[in-house]
Amino acid sequence: MLAEILQLIFQFADQASLIAAAGVCQFWSCIALDERRKSLPSIFLLLELVAPRKWVLDPKEHHKSLMSSLAKADWSRFRKYSLRV
């Protein structure tokens, strides 16, 4: 019942509020992250979760590239979050 109430509340929250809610506790985190991923505007946001600090923006070409190879832990993180989309 509590999960359903949180889902209803989080449906009206903006992205920043959902991120803040995800940091409250593990129970809230699951619900807030599920809601946040429902409105994913770009697949790239999900890909950035694979390795948040390994991307570099090329302003001339208007794209991002990986700076280094991905570790097994990076892919585990991707799998965890991709299930929420």
CYANA upper distance limits for C-alpha pairs under 8 A (distance plus 0.5 A):
  1 MET  CA      5 ILE  CA      6.93
  2 LEU  CA      6 LEU  CA      6.74
  3 ALA  CA      7 GLN  CA      6.66
  3 ALA  CA     31 ILE  CA      7.73
  4 GLU  CA      8 LEU  CA      6.81
  5 ILE  CA      9 ILE  CA      6.84
  6 LEU  CA     10 PHE  CA      6.44
  6 LEU  CA     28 TRP  CA      8.27
  6 LEU  CA     31 ILE  CA      7.72
  7 GLN  CA     11 GLN  CA      6.64
  7 GLN  CA     31 ILE  CA      6.99
  7 GLN  CA     32 ALA  CA      8.14
  7 GLN  CA     35 GLU  CA      7.81
  8 LEU  CA     12 PHE  CA      7.92
  9 ILE  CA     13 ALA  CA      7.46
 10 PHE  CA     18 LEU  CA      7.39
 10 PHE  CA     32 ALA  CA      7.01
 10 PHE  CA     35 GLU  CA      7.16
 11 GLN  CA     35 GLU  CA      7.15
 13 ALA  CA     17 SER  CA      6.32
 13 ALA  CA     18 LEU  CA      6.75
 14 ASP  CA     18 LEU  CA      6.81
 15 GLN  CA     19 ILE  CA      6.78
 15 GLN  CA     36 ARG  CA      6.92
 16 ALA  CA     20 ALA  CA      6.78
 17 SER  CA     21 ALA  CA      6.54
 18 LEU  CA     22 ALA  CA      6.59
 18 LEU  CA     32 ALA  CA      5.83
 18 LEU  CA     33 LEU  CA      7.52
 18 LEU  CA     35 GLU  CA      8.19
 18 LEU  CA     36 ARG  CA      6.83
 19 ILE  CA     23 GLY  CA      7.23
 19 ILE  CA     32 ALA  CA      7.68
 19 ILE  CA     33 LEU  CA      7.95
 19 ILE  CA     36 ARG  CA      8.40
 20 ALA  CA     24 VAL  CA      7.49
 21 ALA  CA     25 CYS  CA      8.46
 21 ALA  CA     28 TRP  CA      6.83
 21 ALA  CA     29 SER  CA      7.04
 21 ALA  CA     32 ALA  CA      6.69
 22 ALA  CA     26 GLN  CA      7.89
 22 ALA  CA     28 TRP  CA      6.13
 22 ALA  CA     29 SER  CA      4.15
 22 ALA  CA     30 CYS  CA      7.60
 22 ALA  CA     31 ILE  CA      8.23
 22 ALA  CA     32 ALA  CA      5.87
 22 ALA  CA     33 LEU  CA      6.90
 23 GLY  CA     28 TRP  CA      8.18
 23 GLY  CA     29 SER  CA      6.73
 24 VAL  CA     28 TRP  CA      6.86
 24 VAL  CA     29 SER  CA      7.44
 25 CYS  CA     29 SER  CA      6.48
 26 GLN  CA     30 CYS  CA      6.91
 27 PHE  CA     31 ILE  CA      7.41
 28 TRP  CA     32 ALA  CA      6.41
 29 SER  CA     33 LEU  CA      6.36
 30 CYS  CA     34 ASP  CA      6.63
 31 ILE  CA     35 GLU  CA      6.80
 32 ALA  CA     36 ARG  CA      6.58
 33 LEU  CA     37 ARG  CA      6.64
 33 LEU  CA     84 ARG  CA      7.86
 34 ASP  CA     38 LYS  CA      6.98
 34 ASP  CA     84 ARG  CA      5.82
 34 ASP  CA     85 VAL  CA      7.92
 35 GLU  CA     39 SER  CA      8.00
 36 ARG  CA     40 LEU  CA      7.61
 37 ARG  CA     84 ARG  CA      6.50
 37 ARG  CA     85 VAL  CA      5.70
 38 LYS  CA     84 ARG  CA      8.04
 38 LYS  CA     85 VAL  CA      6.40
 40 LEU  CA     45 LEU  CA      7.95
 40 LEU  CA     85 VAL  CA      7.97
 41 PRO  CA     45 LEU  CA      8.35
 42 SER  CA     46 LEU  CA      8.03
 43 ILE  CA     47 LEU  CA      6.92
 44 PHE  CA     48 GLU  CA      6.58
 45 LEU  CA     49 LEU  CA      7.35
 46 LEU  CA     50 VAL  CA      7.82
 46 LEU  CA     78 PHE  CA      7.92
 46 LEU  CA     81 TYR  CA      7.95
 46 LEU  CA     82 SER  CA      7.48
 47 LEU  CA     51 ALA  CA      8.12
 47 LEU  CA     78 PHE  CA      7.74
 48 GLU  CA     52 PRO  CA      5.59
 48 GLU  CA     55 TRP  CA      7.96
 49 LEU  CA     77 ARG  CA      7.57
 49 LEU  CA     78 PHE  CA      6.69
 49 LEU  CA     81 TYR  CA      8.25
 50 VAL  CA     70 LEU  CA      8.37
 50 VAL  CA     74 ASP  CA      5.40
 50 VAL  CA     75 TRP  CA      6.55
 50 VAL  CA     77 ARG  CA      6.52
 50 VAL  CA     78 PHE  CA      5.42
 51 ALA  CA     55 TRP  CA      7.90
 51 ALA  CA     70 LEU  CA      7.67
 51 ALA  CA     74 ASP  CA      6.36
 54 LYS  CA     66 LEU  CA      6.08
 54 LYS  CA     67 MET  CA      5.72
 54 LYS  CA     68 SER  CA      6.77
 55 TRP  CA     64 LYS  CA      6.69
 55 TRP  CA     65 SER  CA      5.99
 55 TRP  CA     66 LEU  CA      5.11
 55 TRP  CA     67 MET  CA      6.20
 56 VAL  CA     64 LYS  CA      5.87
 56 VAL  CA     65 SER  CA      5.95
 56 VAL  CA     66 LEU  CA      6.88
 56 VAL  CA     67 MET  CA      6.90
 57 LEU  CA     62 HIS  CA      7.75
 57 LEU  CA     63 HIS  CA      6.44
 57 LEU  CA     64 LYS  CA      4.86
 57 LEU  CA     65 SER  CA      7.11
 58 ASP  CA     62 HIS  CA      6.19
 58 ASP  CA     63 HIS  CA      6.06
 58 ASP  CA     64 LYS  CA      6.44
 58 ASP  CA     65 SER  CA      8.13
 59 PRO  CA     63 HIS  CA      7.55
 70 LEU  CA     74 ASP  CA      6.50
 70 LEU  CA     75 TRP  CA      7.86
 71 ALA  CA     75 TRP  CA      7.34
 72 LYS  CA     76 SER  CA      6.90
 73 ALA  CA     77 ARG  CA      6.77
 74 ASP  CA     78 PHE  CA      6.85
 75 TRP  CA     79 ARG  CA      6.66
 76 SER  CA     80 LYS  CA      6.77
 77 ARG  CA     81 TYR  CA      6.92
 78 PHE  CA     82 SER  CA      6.32
 79 ARG  CA     83 LEU  CA      6.91
 80 LYS  CA     84 ARG  CA      8.17
 81 TYR  CA     85 VAL  CA      7.95
